[in-house]
Amino acid sequence: MFFLPFLLQSALLAFESQAVIEHRLTLFARGGAGAQDEAVRMVGEKVALAAHVWQQGAKSLASGASPDSVMMDTVALYREAVDENRRRLTL
């Protein structure tokens, strides 16, 4: 039964990510220092988040967590990051 909740959370992540992509593309199209700052910030955030997610997943698996729960936790971490970016970009 793991498949359906994981599918739902992954679909929500995809939809929510589209809003952030839209905001960033609009910002990049306008250009300027803000666009440059966002591009640099975006790359740094992606690298840092990937490292954090990998570390959390490795810790969870090493402590006996199921792969299913690690996958759900991974999607949750990415959804949190997307939500933070959406809030920041819509101010």
N, C-alpha and C positions, 0 to 999 in steps of 0.2 A: 504494500500500500504506500510505500515510500515515494513511488513515482509521481503520483498526482500532486502532493504538496510541493515536491521539488520542481515539477513542471510549472505550477502556479507561481512560485517564488521567482523562478528564472524568467518567466514571462513578464512579471511585474518589473523585474530588474531591467529587462529589455525596453519596456515602455517608458520607465522612468529615465533611463539613460538617454532616450531620444529627446526629452525636454532639455537636458543639459547640453546635448550636442547642438540643438537648435539655438540655445542661448549663446554658446561659444561661437558658432558659425556667424551669428549676427554680429557679435563683438569683433570677430576677425575681419568681417566684411567692412566694418566701419574703420578699422585700422587704428593707428596711433599707439601711444605708449601703453594704454590699457590692454590692447590686444597682445602686444609683445609680452607684457607682464603675465597675462593669462596663459599664453603658450608655454612660457618657462615654468610657471606654477603647475600647469597641467601635467607636463612631462615628469617633473619632480614628484608630484602626488602619485602618479601611476607607478613609478618605480618603488616608492616607499610603501604604497599599499600592497603591491605584489609581494614584496619582501615580508611585510607584516602577515599577510594571509598565509604565505608559505610557512612562516614560523609558527603561527597558531595551529595550522593544520598538522604540522609535524609533532608539535607538543601534544595535541589531542590524540593523534594516532598512537604516539609512544605511551600515553597514559591509558590506553585501552579503549578509546572511543571508537564507535563504529564508523566505517567509511561513509555511511549514509548521513550520520550526524555531522561529520566533518564537511561534507558537501553542503548541507543546509547552513551550517555556520559560515562557510565561505560566501555563499550567496548573501547571507545577512550582512556580513562585513562590507561587501560591495554595495549593497543597497543603502547602508548607512552613509558610505562615502558619497554616493550619487545624491542622496538627499541633502547632505551638507553642501555639496556643490550647487545643487538647484536653488537652495535657499540663498546662498551667497550671490549667485548670479542674477537672481530676480530682485535684489534690493535696489 
